[in-house]
Amino acid sequence: MHTIASIDPRIKARRIAVKRAEGRRRLRLVLVLIGLVVGAMAAWVAGRSPLFDVDHFEVNGLSLHSTASVVGSIAVENGTPLIDVDLGEVGAQVEMLPWVKEARVARQWPGTLRIDVVERVPVALIPSGEGVYGLLDESGVVMAEATLGSAPDLPVIDIVFDTALGSVQESAIAGLAVVEAMPADLQPWVQRIVFDTSSTAVGLDLTGSASVNLGDASLLPDKLDAVRAVLAGADLTCVSEIDASVADLTTIRRDPVCEAAADTSTEG
């Protein structure tokens, strides 16, 4: 005959305590999960409350353009829940404007969409038609058009612009290298930056009908400094070409017809 062994009261009490502790932990876990769900639902509901709708657009970084032109480029309207706005998509839409180099977008609670814009800066012009010019930034993007009277006083690169705003003019890259290297005091002398289509040579058309041969686009700062030296110190009478294709061996060619006329005038 088997006898049932009695359980030590202390062990029994310990077992009961352990089970109760486990029950409390499960209850706390359930309560935490319920709290998270309720909080998420509350945040979702609050985020779609009129209090957190887009009711203001803040655009920073503009100097030449209007806030309206930026806001008009995006597919976000007043009353859109701020939490639903795709910031990356808005930035991409703003950067489709040809004069925008970069756009950063952020939410400002409770109801402001902030757009920080970096504008492109024009550094050169390219002909686009009769009396119309495309404005190029430093990377060759055509950021705008301007008529002859309203175009800024910038170097003209002698290529034809016949593509859409926002396009990159690869053929203007060599000319832009000249613009970047050109000293400020040389710029007023330069009417156009020109290209020899049969080679890689680049040159300048100067005021007064003289031209400059820079050769290829290497060592441009040295070559342009040589041109500056000629313009500052040489007798420019009847000069037709300055050859600075080799900076240390810059030469001047004069127009013989002009020289003959000058000699005749002097003799008379």
PERA-V477924 format. One record per backbone hydrogen bond with DSSP energy under -1.0 kcal/mol. CO is the residue of the C=O (numbers start at 0). NH is the residue of the N-H. Records with the same first field share a line. If there is no record, write none. Layout:
BEGIN
CO = NH  NH
END
This chain:
BEGIN
7 = 11
8 = 12
9 = 13
10 = 14
11 = 15
12 = 16
13 = 17
14 = 18
15 = 19
16 = 20
17 = 21
18 = 22
19 = 23
20 = 24
21 = 25
22 = 26
23 = 27
24 = 28
25 = 29
26 = 30
27 = 31
28 = 32
29 = 33
30 = 34
31 = 35
32 = 36
33 = 37
34 = 38
35 = 39
36 = 40
37 = 41
38 = 42
39 = 43
40 = 44
41 = 45
42 = 46
45 = 48
48 = 51
49 = 52
51 = 81
53 = 78
55 = 112
57 = 114
59 = 116
66 = 70
67 = 71
69 = 72
70 = 73
76 = 79
79 = 53
80 = 83
81 = 84
84 = 86
85 = 89
86 = 90
87 = 91
88 = 92
89 = 93
90 = 94
93 = 96
96 = 99
98 = 119
101 = 117
103 = 115
105 = 113
107 = 111
110 = 54  55
111 = 107
112 = 57
113 = 105
114 = 59
115 = 103
117 = 100  101
123 = 135
124 = 156
125 = 133
126 = 160
128 = 131
130 = 147
131 = 127  128
132 = 145
133 = 125
134 = 142
135 = 122  123
136 = 139
139 = 168
140 = 136  142
141 = 165
143 = 134
145 = 132
146 = 150
151 = 153
154 = 124
155 = 192
156 = 158
163 = 166
166 = 141
167 = 169
168 = 171
169 = 172
171 = 175
172 = 176
173 = 177
174 = 178
175 = 179
176 = 180
177 = 181
182 = 185  186
185 = 188
186 = 189
188 = 206
191 = 204
192 = 157
193 = 202
195 = 198
200 = 195
201 = 213
202 = 193
203 = 211
204 = 190  191
205 = 208
209 = 205
210 = 241
211 = 203
212 = 243
214 = 201
218 = 222
219 = 223
220 = 224
221 = 225
222 = 226
223 = 227
224 = 228
225 = 229
226 = 230
227 = 231
228 = 232
229 = 233
235 = 238
237 = 254
239 = 210
240 = 252
241 = 212
242 = 250
245 = 248
250 = 242
252 = 239  240
254 = 258
255 = 259
256 = 260
257 = 261
258 = 262
259 = 263
260 = 264
261 = 265
262 = 266
263 = 267
END
